[in-house]
Amino acid sequence: MKLKKVFQRKETKYLLAPEQFQQFMYELQQVMKVDEYGQHTILSLYYDTSDYRFIRHSMDKPKYKEKFRIRSYGVPTAESLVFLEIKKKVNGIVYKRRIPMAYSDYQTWLVSGEFPASIQPVQIASEINWLFKQNPDLKPRVMIAYDRISLFVENDSEFRVTFDQNIRYRNNNLDLDEGSYGQLVAPEVGVLMEVKAMGAYPLWFVELLNRYEVRKASFSKYAQTYQRHLFMKEDISYVV
């Protein structure tokens, strides 16, 4: 299976209550299909500087921002594929560029800073090297995990809807193979829906949003984790 390494799209977020989600999901499945993975767990290990410069900059809502993370679909074993991702947002458009590699190779890279000679694409590897050269203290800072269901329309590869639940974090014991456990980021949040599309939404989906009075929400998993759980700890660590 050919792995997609470059993405370009808009991502819009919505918050749903658990009871609202069940009926909304039922109606959505009359048109869309759950992908081959069903409900699955995603682990994202976010890298940042010692003063959390990347997420602080992102929270200022600039026209350009970027982040670097390692993404795993499920708790990885040595042979599992993980993805080294640079995610940028420019004027509301999300650009994601990623390198797949075995988890064992990632662990080697983590120590040596050198990519295997066979790694592809070379251009994205060069971009990652440049990012670390510009930010020498870029290191793993927080792991965020959640349980996801993703839906697609068979005749529209550019339109996807995902539902994330049980969004949790930890900022210690950051090896991905240690599991997806963690503390809930926002216990009051039921279900986070993300709509990934480049063009306008299909009319039937707009009607569904209106019928259930689902409105846009500003919710960044990493920003919420920083604001709610890391900000005070980080500030205290800088008190002399």
Secondary structure, 3 states (H helix, E strand, C coil): CCCCCEEEEEEEEEEECHHHHHHHHHHHCCCCEECCCCCEEEEEEEEECCCCHHHHHHHCCCCEEEEEEEEEECCCCCCCEEEEEEEEEECCEEEEEEEEEEHHHHHHHHHHCCCCCCCCCHHHHHHHHHHHHHCCCCEEEEEEEEEEEEEEECCEEEEEEEEEEEEEEECCCCCHHHCCCCEECCCCCCEEEEEEECCCCCHHHHHHHHHCCCCECCCCHHHHHHHHHHHHHHHHHCCC
